[in-house]
């Protein structure tokens, strides 16, 4: 199955791309996708455990199954703002 990965904020900057297409075996879940991304892009691997993950615009857990054509968004923690 093929899943679209969207990177946001510093994950996008470190990855050097806003998105990727990721091929996973049938029955894959979010945890499998994250492990695959970490292997393919070690420069962002350390940040992945801290990112929020959304599938098709809904925040999900690592055990969430994925389907062909899903969109998986990786949203790193955000800090800052007005003092």
Rosetta constraint file for C-alpha pairs under 8 A:
AtomPair CA 1 CA 23 HARMONIC 5.60 0.50
AtomPair CA 1 CA 24 HARMONIC 5.30 0.50
AtomPair CA 1 CA 25 HARMONIC 5.92 0.50
AtomPair CA 1 CA 26 HARMONIC 5.84 0.50
AtomPair CA 1 CA 67 HARMONIC 6.78 0.50
AtomPair CA 1 CA 68 HARMONIC 4.58 0.50
AtomPair CA 1 CA 69 HARMONIC 7.38 0.50
AtomPair CA 2 CA 21 HARMONIC 6.59 0.50
AtomPair CA 2 CA 22 HARMONIC 5.56 0.50
AtomPair CA 2 CA 23 HARMONIC 4.49 0.50
AtomPair CA 2 CA 24 HARMONIC 6.27 0.50
AtomPair CA 2 CA 67 HARMONIC 7.95 0.50
AtomPair CA 2 CA 68 HARMONIC 5.20 0.50
AtomPair CA 2 CA 69 HARMONIC 5.82 0.50
AtomPair CA 2 CA 70 HARMONIC 7.63 0.50
AtomPair CA 3 CA 21 HARMONIC 5.80 0.50
AtomPair CA 3 CA 22 HARMONIC 5.19 0.50
AtomPair CA 3 CA 23 HARMONIC 6.41 0.50
AtomPair CA 3 CA 24 HARMONIC 7.57 0.50
AtomPair CA 3 CA 66 HARMONIC 7.94 0.50
AtomPair CA 3 CA 67 HARMONIC 7.55 0.50
AtomPair CA 3 CA 68 HARMONIC 6.08 0.50
AtomPair CA 3 CA 69 HARMONIC 5.25 0.50
AtomPair CA 3 CA 70 HARMONIC 5.12 0.50
AtomPair CA 3 CA 71 HARMONIC 5.89 0.50
AtomPair CA 3 CA 72 HARMONIC 6.99 0.50
AtomPair CA 4 CA 19 HARMONIC 6.95 0.50
AtomPair CA 4 CA 20 HARMONIC 5.87 0.50
AtomPair CA 4 CA 21 HARMONIC 4.66 0.50
AtomPair CA 4 CA 22 HARMONIC 6.21 0.50
AtomPair CA 4 CA 69 HARMONIC 6.99 0.50
AtomPair CA 4 CA 70 HARMONIC 6.39 0.50
AtomPair CA 4 CA 71 HARMONIC 4.76 0.50
AtomPair CA 4 CA 72 HARMONIC 6.04 0.50
AtomPair CA 5 CA 19 HARMONIC 5.30 0.50
AtomPair CA 5 CA 20 HARMONIC 5.10 0.50
AtomPair CA 5 CA 21 HARMONIC 6.09 0.50
AtomPair CA 5 CA 22 HARMONIC 6.92 0.50
AtomPair CA 5 CA 71 HARMONIC 6.06 0.50
AtomPair CA 5 CA 72 HARMONIC 4.91 0.50
AtomPair CA 5 CA 73 HARMONIC 5.81 0.50
AtomPair CA 5 CA 74 HARMONIC 7.44 0.50
AtomPair CA 6 CA 18 HARMONIC 5.92 0.50
AtomPair CA 6 CA 19 HARMONIC 4.45 0.50
AtomPair CA 6 CA 20 HARMONIC 6.78 0.50
AtomPair CA 6 CA 71 HARMONIC 7.31 0.50
AtomPair CA 6 CA 72 HARMONIC 6.16 0.50
AtomPair CA 6 CA 73 HARMONIC 4.55 0.50
AtomPair CA 6 CA 74 HARMONIC 6.10 0.50
AtomPair CA 7 CA 11 HARMONIC 5.61 0.50
AtomPair CA 7 CA 12 HARMONIC 4.74 0.50
AtomPair CA 7 CA 15 HARMONIC 7.83 0.50
AtomPair CA 7 CA 17 HARMONIC 7.39 0.50
AtomPair CA 7 CA 18 HARMONIC 5.20 0.50
AtomPair CA 7 CA 19 HARMONIC 5.81 0.50
AtomPair CA 7 CA 73 HARMONIC 6.17 0.50
AtomPair CA 7 CA 74 HARMONIC 5.23 0.50
AtomPair CA 7 CA 75 HARMONIC 6.84 0.50
AtomPair CA 8 CA 12 HARMONIC 4.99 0.50
AtomPair CA 8 CA 18 HARMONIC 7.00 0.50
AtomPair CA 8 CA 73 HARMONIC 7.62 0.50
AtomPair CA 8 CA 74 HARMONIC 6.25 0.50
AtomPair CA 8 CA 75 HARMONIC 5.46 0.50
AtomPair CA 8 CA 76 HARMONIC 7.01 0.50
AtomPair CA 9 CA 13 HARMONIC 6.58 0.50
AtomPair CA 9 CA 75 HARMONIC 7.28 0.50
AtomPair CA 9 CA 76 HARMONIC 6.92 0.50
AtomPair CA 10 CA 14 HARMONIC 5.98 0.50
AtomPair CA 10 CA 76 HARMONIC 7.20 0.50
AtomPair CA 11 CA 15 HARMONIC 5.85 0.50
AtomPair CA 11 CA 44 HARMONIC 6.52 0.50
AtomPair CA 11 CA 47 HARMONIC 7.71 0.50
AtomPair CA 11 CA 74 HARMONIC 7.70 0.50
AtomPair CA 11 CA 75 HARMONIC 7.72 0.50
AtomPair CA 11 CA 76 HARMONIC 6.81 0.50
AtomPair CA 12 CA 16 HARMONIC 5.81 0.50
AtomPair CA 12 CA 17 HARMONIC 5.60 0.50
AtomPair CA 12 CA 18 HARMONIC 5.35 0.50
AtomPair CA 12 CA 19 HARMONIC 7.96 0.50
AtomPair CA 13 CA 17 HARMONIC 7.06 0.50
AtomPair CA 14 CA 43 HARMONIC 6.74 0.50
AtomPair CA 14 CA 44 HARMONIC 6.49 0.50
AtomPair CA 15 CA 41 HARMONIC 7.14 0.50
AtomPair CA 15 CA 43 HARMONIC 7.10 0.50
AtomPair CA 15 CA 44 HARMONIC 6.67 0.50
AtomPair CA 22 CA 33 HARMONIC 7.82 0.50
AtomPair CA 24 CA 28 HARMONIC 6.19 0.50
AtomPair CA 24 CA 32 HARMONIC 8.00 0.50
AtomPair CA 24 CA 33 HARMONIC 7.23 0.50
AtomPair CA 26 CA 67 HARMONIC 7.69 0.50
AtomPair CA 27 CA 65 HARMONIC 6.72 0.50
AtomPair CA 27 CA 66 HARMONIC 6.99 0.50
AtomPair CA 27 CA 67 HARMONIC 7.69 0.50
AtomPair CA 28 CA 32 HARMONIC 5.96 0.50
AtomPair CA 28 CA 33 HARMONIC 7.24 0.50
AtomPair CA 28 CA 65 HARMONIC 6.05 0.50
AtomPair CA 28 CA 66 HARMONIC 5.81 0.50
AtomPair CA 28 CA 67 HARMONIC 7.84 0.50
AtomPair CA 29 CA 33 HARMONIC 6.38 0.50
AtomPair CA 29 CA 62 HARMONIC 6.99 0.50
AtomPair CA 29 CA 63 HARMONIC 5.97 0.50
AtomPair CA 29 CA 64 HARMONIC 5.47 0.50
AtomPair CA 29 CA 65 HARMONIC 4.04 0.50
AtomPair CA 29 CA 66 HARMONIC 4.97 0.50
AtomPair CA 30 CA 34 HARMONIC 6.16 0.50
AtomPair CA 30 CA 61 HARMONIC 7.38 0.50
AtomPair CA 30 CA 62 HARMONIC 4.81 0.50
AtomPair CA 30 CA 63 HARMONIC 6.08 0.50
AtomPair CA 30 CA 64 HARMONIC 5.70 0.50
AtomPair CA 30 CA 65 HARMONIC 6.39 0.50
AtomPair CA 30 CA 66 HARMONIC 6.62 0.50
AtomPair CA 31 CA 35 HARMONIC 6.16 0.50
AtomPair CA 31 CA 62 HARMONIC 4.79 0.50
AtomPair CA 31 CA 63 HARMONIC 6.33 0.50
AtomPair CA 32 CA 36 HARMONIC 6.13 0.50
AtomPair CA 33 CA 37 HARMONIC 6.13 0.50
AtomPair CA 34 CA 38 HARMONIC 6.11 0.50
AtomPair CA 34 CA 48 HARMONIC 7.01 0.50
AtomPair CA 35 CA 39 HARMONIC 6.37 0.50
AtomPair CA 36 CA 40 HARMONIC 6.22 0.50
AtomPair CA 37 CA 41 HARMONIC 5.81 0.50
AtomPair CA 37 CA 42 HARMONIC 7.94 0.50
AtomPair CA 37 CA 45 HARMONIC 7.46 0.50
AtomPair CA 38 CA 42 HARMONIC 5.27 0.50
AtomPair CA 38 CA 43 HARMONIC 7.99 0.50
AtomPair CA 38 CA 44 HARMONIC 6.71 0.50
AtomPair CA 38 CA 45 HARMONIC 4.41 0.50
AtomPair CA 38 CA 48 HARMONIC 7.49 0.50
AtomPair CA 39 CA 45 HARMONIC 7.50 0.50
AtomPair CA 41 CA 45 HARMONIC 6.65 0.50
AtomPair CA 42 CA 46 HARMONIC 7.77 0.50
AtomPair CA 44 CA 48 HARMONIC 6.58 0.50
AtomPair CA 45 CA 49 HARMONIC 7.90 0.50
AtomPair CA 47 CA 51 HARMONIC 6.58 0.50
AtomPair CA 47 CA 76 HARMONIC 7.33 0.50
AtomPair CA 48 CA 74 HARMONIC 7.85 0.50
AtomPair CA 48 CA 76 HARMONIC 7.72 0.50
AtomPair CA 50 CA 76 HARMONIC 6.49 0.50
AtomPair CA 50 CA 77 HARMONIC 6.80 0.50
AtomPair CA 51 CA 74 HARMONIC 6.00 0.50
AtomPair CA 51 CA 75 HARMONIC 5.19 0.50
AtomPair CA 51 CA 76 HARMONIC 4.22 0.50
AtomPair CA 51 CA 77 HARMONIC 6.11 0.50
AtomPair CA 52 CA 59 HARMONIC 7.08 0.50
AtomPair CA 52 CA 74 HARMONIC 5.99 0.50
AtomPair CA 52 CA 75 HARMONIC 5.00 0.50
AtomPair CA 52 CA 76 HARMONIC 6.19 0.50
AtomPair CA 52 CA 77 HARMONIC 7.41 0.50
AtomPair CA 53 CA 59 HARMONIC 5.68 0.50
AtomPair CA 53 CA 60 HARMONIC 5.95 0.50
AtomPair CA 53 CA 61 HARMONIC 7.34 0.50
AtomPair CA 53 CA 72 HARMONIC 6.84 0.50
AtomPair CA 53 CA 73 HARMONIC 5.70 0.50
AtomPair CA 53 CA 74 HARMONIC 5.03 0.50
AtomPair CA 53 CA 75 HARMONIC 6.29 0.50
AtomPair CA 54 CA 58 HARMONIC 4.94 0.50
AtomPair CA 54 CA 59 HARMONIC 4.06 0.50
AtomPair CA 54 CA 60 HARMONIC 5.53 0.50
AtomPair CA 54 CA 71 HARMONIC 7.99 0.50
AtomPair CA 54 CA 72 HARMONIC 5.64 0.50
AtomPair CA 54 CA 73 HARMONIC 5.06 0.50
AtomPair CA 54 CA 74 HARMONIC 6.79 0.50
AtomPair CA 54 CA 75 HARMONIC 7.99 0.50
AtomPair CA 55 CA 59 HARMONIC 6.43 0.50
AtomPair CA 55 CA 60 HARMONIC 6.57 0.50
AtomPair CA 55 CA 70 HARMONIC 6.66 0.50
AtomPair CA 55 CA 71 HARMONIC 5.55 0.50
AtomPair CA 55 CA 72 HARMONIC 4.55 0.50
AtomPair CA 55 CA 73 HARMONIC 6.38 0.50
AtomPair CA 56 CA 70 HARMONIC 6.23 0.50
AtomPair CA 56 CA 71 HARMONIC 5.17 0.50
AtomPair CA 56 CA 72 HARMONIC 6.53 0.50
AtomPair CA 56 CA 73 HARMONIC 7.95 0.50
AtomPair CA 57 CA 71 HARMONIC 7.91 0.50
AtomPair CA 57 CA 73 HARMONIC 7.72 0.50
AtomPair CA 60 CA 64 HARMONIC 6.39 0.50
AtomPair CA 66 CA 70 HARMONIC 6.58 0.50
